[in-house]
Amino acid sequence: MALPTALYSAAQVRQLDALAIARGTAGYTLMKRAGEAALRHLRARWPTSHRIAILCGGGNNGGDGYVLARFAQAAGLSVSVIAVTDPRGLKGDAARAFQDFRASGGSTHPLDTQVLRDAQVVVDAILGTGARGALRPDAAAVIRVINTAGRPVFALDIPSGLDSDSGQGLGEVVSADATVTFVGLKTGLLLGEGPEKTGLLYFDDLGISVPDEAAFTPVLERITDACVHQALPRRPRQSHKGDFGRVLIVGGGAGMPGAARLAGEACLRVGAGLVTVATAPQNVAAIVAGRPELICLPVQDAADLVPALEHADVVAIGPGLGRTPWAQSLVDAVLASNRPLVVDADALNLVAARGGPRRGNWILTPHPGEAARLLGTDTATVQQDRRAAHAGLLARYGGTVVLKGAGTLVGGEGEVPGICERGNPGMASAGMGDVLTGAVAGVLAQCDHPGLAARAAVMVHAMAGDIAARAGERGLVASDVARELQACVNL
């Protein structure tokens, strides 16, 4: 089953479970469907493996594990079940799953490292989505044993030890090679440590449909390439450059031409019709020499910006700007223009220093450090709950916010935020944010919906990064990504 776009909180998924049961589907039926789905995906992922070890906990996640064990034995696999907690303490559907497993001839073993090492696949059915707060020492010890066994790991619903909402580890976290999740995608699978710990992600809705009710409004939405098609439709044959927007990029303090040049090139590569870079006079020669298609405007002071601001459809400010009085005067002039804006880098830091303003027609693109300064907190707090940080930025500053990082979050007020799964660690290098700034400004110039433009730009930036990384992530540079943008906006 393909991954859906909607992501939900663990509480919402529990509500969906309860609603299905209230409408006549027995809880044990859902548990058996989960076991069937787990077996199907396990065999698809590891088709030649026939010895599996399943570690079962004391809740419904453990119940899923006992159902899987029974079905796997019936399918002819050799199954060793390790009861992490005493099965005599199981209740409800999980107790029934254990009883049916025992009735089918199954037996359990205490935790034994050798049992795990003898298995070809280890299944994690320990904690599930109910885990909250720091793990108990005994649970953490079991997870350490799994992670050091040297065998592929398949997690049921969510890797044990991972917070199902924030994606933060609760201490030790199972490092799964693959995970099958049920009913609804949980946000924690795609946030924080989630992608690293989840591995290849499978999904099965267990036959439960999501009702069209406010209580089940998604928490996040996966950004897909459909947004690129929507934001950047096929061009009419009679088009001219004026149809695709005039973008002014303001950046590049004295001796800092590279960031502004990268932003300008990215803006052109995503299809903006005309791009002007306003920069310190001494930067002009370097920018024009590197990318002659860019128009360069030398700026001694803010008055030099006025004519360009009057003609711009979109203004991007920040790349390489610096935090000098000159930079502050340019930020003030740009904010006063009331043009649609993309604000990044040092422009964000200057906005943060003044505590505002709040406006609707800008797109802010902070990385976690810049987000922390905008919110008056620290980077660790931002990363601990990226959804809360994104919401806080919107509440304080308005507009549309792109909170960069692994699992970039994109959205405006009244929108369900999007999350980007694409991209790679090779993109953690200088200039990548400048390329994104240019891409956002360039797409915005061609699409009058800021939220859609930001999603599309984030997606093509991440896709370009993945294409550029085919030669290897280490050593990837921003100009490699800028070159690939053209292919990604012409899907």
N, C-alpha and C positions, 0 to 999 in steps of 0.2 A: 504494500500500500504506500503510495507516494506521501511524502511529508506534506501536511497541510501548511497554510500560511499563518494561521492563527496560533498564538501562544497564550497559555492560561496560567493562572496561579494554581498552586496545589489545592487551595481551598475551593476554587471553582471546579477543579476536576473531581474532588470529593463530592461536590454538589451534583455534578453530572452523574456520578455513580449512584448517589442516593435517589436522584430523580428517576433513573432507569429502573431501579429496584421498586420504587413507589408505583411505577407504571406497569409493573408486572413481570419484569425480568429478574429472576432470582439471583442473588449475589453469588451463589455458587456457580450458576451458569456463566456469569461474567468471569469468574476465576478460571473455569475450565476453558473458556475462550482465550484467556490470557496464556494459559499453558499451551494450548494448541498453536497460538501465534508464536510463542517463544520457541517451540520445537521447530516450527517451519523456518524461522529465520536462523536459528542455530545451524540447522542442516544446510541451509543455503549458503551460509557464511563459511562453514567448515564441513564440506560435503564428505570428506574422507575420514573424519574423526568419528570414532565409535566408542571411545571411553570418556565419559564426562563425570565430573564431580560437582555436586550442587550443594552449596552452603545455605541452609534455611534458617531464617530468624524466627522471632516469636510473634509476628503479626501477619497481615494479609500478604505481604511480600514473600514471607516464608511459605504461606499457603500456595502462592503461585509456583514456588519452587517445588513443593510436594506434588502438585498437579503435573508440572513438567516432568518430574522424575517418573511418575507413573506412566505418562504417555511415552516417554523416551524408552522405558523398559519394554513397553508393548510394541514399540517400533523396532526392537532388536538391539538397542544400544546397551552397552555395559554402563550401569549407573551406580555411583557411590554417593550416598547422601550423608552429609555431615550436619547434624542438628546443633546449631550454634547455641540455641537455648532449648531447654527441656520441652519437648513437644507435649508433655502432659499439661503444660500451662496454656496451650493454644485454646482459642475460643472461636465460636461461630463458624464461619466458612473455612477458616484456616484449620480448625480442629477437624472438620469433616474431610478436608483435603488430605490431612495426615492419616486419618482413619482409612480412607479409601486406598491410600498408598500402601499402608500396612496390610490391608485385606488383599491387595494384589500380589503380596509376597515380598514387598519391599522392607528394607531394614535401614537403620541409621547407624552412623559411626560417630565417635568423638572426633574432635579436631585432630588431624594427623597430617603433618607436612608431607609425609611420603604418599598419602592418598592423593594429595593435590599434584604432586610431581609425577605420579603414575598416570594421571588423567591427560587427555589431549586437549580438553577444554574445561575450564573452571567456570561455574555459573554462580554469580552473586545474587542471592535472594535473601539478603540479610535484613536491611532496614527499610528500603523503599522511601516514599515521599514524606513520611511522618517524622523523620528525624529533625530535631531542632536543638540548638545549643550545642555545647561541647560534648563530644562523644564520651561515653563511659570508657574507662581504661580497658575493660575486657573486650568491648567492641573494637576499639582502636587496635588492640593486639591481634584480633582475627584479621582485620584488614591488612595489617603489616604482613601477616603470613601469606595472604593472597597475593599481595604485590611482590613478594620475594620468591614466589613459587616457580617463576620462570615459565608459566603457561599462559596461553591466550585466555582472556577473561571476557565473559558475556554477562552483562548486567541486566537484570529485570527491572523495568520501569525507570530506575535512575541509579547510578553508581552509589553504593552505600557510603555515607559520610559527606555527600554533597547536598548543600541546601537547595531544595527544589525550586525556590523562588529567586534567590540572589545568585546562585552558582558559586557561592563561596564554600570553601572546605570547612567542615566542622571539627577539624583536627586531621586525622588520617582519612584519606579518600581512596576508594577503589579506583585503580587505573584500568579502565575497561578498554578492550579492543573494539567492542561493539556493544550497543545497548538497544534494547527494544522497549519503547515506552507505550503506554496504553491510554486510551480514552481521549486524551488531549496532550498536546506538546506542552511540557512544563518550561517556564522561562529559564529556570536554572540550568537547563541543558545547553542553552546557547549564551548564557552570561558568565562572566568571571572565569572560573576554572572549568566550567561545564564542558566546552568543546574539547579541551585537553583530556579530561577524564572520561568523557562519554565514548570517544572513538566513533566508529561508523554508527550512524543513528538510523534505527528502523521505527516504524510507527504502525499501530493497529488500533482502530477506534472501538473494537469489540462490539460493533454493531450499534453503538450509541451515537445518535445524532445530537448536535448542539441546537437547542431551541433559540428562536429569535427573541431573546429577552435581554433586558438591560443587565441583569445579573451575570450574563454570559458574554458581555462585551469583551473581546480579547484584550489582554494586557499589553501584548506586543504583536507585531506582524512581521513575518519574514519578508525582507525585500527581495524581489525576484526580478529577472530581466524584463518582465512585462512592463514594469514602470519605465524602462528605457524606451520601449516602443511607444508608450503612451505620451511621454514627454517630448520625444523626438520622432514624429511621424515622417514618412517619406516626403521629400521636398518636391514641390511642383517644378516642372521643367523650366518655366519662365521666371524662376527665382533670381533675385540679385542680392548682393551682400547686405543691403539695407534691410532686407526682410529678416535677417537673423541676428540683429541687435548690435548696438554699439556699446562696448564695454570699456570702462576706464579702470585701470588697475593702479592704485596709489601705493607705492612702497619703494624700498631701496634707499635707505639713508646713505650718507657718504661712505663710499667704499663697499657697499653691499648690493651689487647689481644682480647677483645670482638668483635670489629668492624671487624678485620681481620678474626677472626674465623667465624663470620656470613657470610662474603663474600665468604669464602672458602666453607662453607657448601652449600650455595646457588649455587655455581658453580658446585659442585658435584650433587646437586639435579636436575639441568637442564640437566645433562648428560655429562659433560666434562669427558674425560677419566682419566686424571691424574692431580691433583691439588697440588701445592706446595705453602705454605705460608712462605714468607720471612719476618722476624719480629725481634724485639729486643730480645736478648737472654733470658731475664727474662720472656718472654711471652710464650716460647715454651711449657713448661709443662702444662700450663692452656689450650692451644689450643689443644694439643694432647689428653689430658684427656677428653676434651669435644667432640672431633670428631676425633677418631683415624684413620679414612680413609685419613685424610690430612697429607701430608708430610710437616714437619716444617724445615725451614732453619734459624738458628740463624745468625743474621747479625750484626757484630760489626762495619763495615764500608762498603763503596760502593764496595770495591774489592771483598768482600764475595759474591756479587750478580753476578759477571761476569759469572761463570759456569752455573748458573741457567738461566740467560738471553740467553745464547747461545743455550740452549735446549728448550726454551719456544716457543710455537706457538703464544700465546697471553699473554700479561702482563697487569694486572690491578694494579693501584697504587693509594693510597690515604686513604683507610679506617683506621682511628685511627692513621695516620702517624705523626701528629704533624707538627710544623713549625720550628723545631730546625735545626741547621747546619747539623746534621745527616740526617734529613728528606730531606733537600735541596740536599745533596750529592746523596741520592738515586734517587731523581727525575732527577737529571742531568745524572746519569748513565743510567736510564731507557730511557730517551729521546735520549741519544746517541746510544742506541741499535738498533734503527730503526725497532723494532718489532711492530706489530699491538698492539695498546694500548687502554685501558679503563681508563680514568682519572677522579677521583672523589675527593670530600672532600678536605682535606688539600693539596693534590697535585694540585688541581685547584687553591687554594689560593696562592700557591707558583708560579704557572704559571702566575697568575694575577699580582703578585708583580713584575714580570720581564717583563710583557707586551708581552708575547709570549712563544714559537714561533708559526708559522703557519705551519700546516702539513696536509697531506691527509689521513694518516693511523691511525687516532685515533678517539675514541668516547669520547666526553666530556659529563659528566652527572651532570650538576650543578642544585642545587635548586635555587630559585629566589635570595637569598642573595649572593650565589657564582656567579651567573650570573651577578649581579650588580657589584661585584668586578672585574670580567673579562671585563666588559664593561665600568668601570669607572663611574658608575652612582649609583642610589640607588634602593632599592627593590621596592618601590612604583612605580617608573618609569617602571621597568620591568613588574610588574603586571598590570599596566595600559594598556599596549599593548604587550602582550606576543608574538604575531606573529612578531612584529618588533624586540623584544629582541632576539628571535630565529634567525632571519635573520641577525642581527648585530653580533651575536656570530659566525655564519658561515662565514660572510664576514671577520671577524678579525682573526679567528683561523683555519678555514677550517675543513676538516674531516666531522664527523657526530656529531650532537648535540642533546642531550636528555635534554630538559628543563623541569625539574620535577615540580610537583605540580598538583592541580586539573586541569585536561585536559592537561596531559603531552604532549608536542610537540616533535616529533622525525623526523629527516631528515638530509640529506647531501646536498652538493652543487649540483644543477641541479635536485633535487628531489622535488616533491610536499610533503610538510611536512605532517606527520600523526599526528592525535590527538587521544588520548586514553580516552574513556568515562568511562571505568571501574575503580574500586578502590573505596575507601570510606574514610570518615574522621577518622575512627579508625586507619588508616595507618599513621596518623600524630603523630608518636612516634619514640623514639630513635632507630636507627639501621636499619630502613626501607631502607634508601639509600644504606647502606652497602650490604643488601640483593640484591638490584637491581644491584649494581656494579658486584657482583658475578654472577648474572644471565646473565647480558650482556656479561661478559667475557666468561662464559660457553657456551652460544649459539654461540658467535662469533667463538669459537674454533671448532664448528661443522658446521659452515656456513660461506663461504668466502665472503659474501656480507655484509659489515658493516651496511648499512641502513636497510636491511631486518632483520639482527640479532638483531639490536637495537629495531626495532618494535616488533619482536617476544618476546624478553625478557621483554619489557615494558608490553606487553599484558599478558604474563603468570604471571608476578609479580602482576599485578592488579587483575587478576582472582584469584590468590592464596590469595590475601588480602580479596577478597569478600567471598571466601569459609571460610577462617579463621574467618571472622566476623559474621558468621551465629549464633554464640553463643553470639554476641553482639559486637558493635564497641568499646565501652569504655573498656579499659583494654587490647586491642589487643597489642601483642608485636611482635617484628621482627622475633623471632624464630618460632612463630606460622605460619607466612607467609612462612618462609623457608621450613617448613615441608610440606606445601601444593604444593610446586612447582612441585614435581614429578608427581602428578596427572595431572597438567596443561600442562606439556610437553608430556603427553601421551594421548592426546584427542582421 
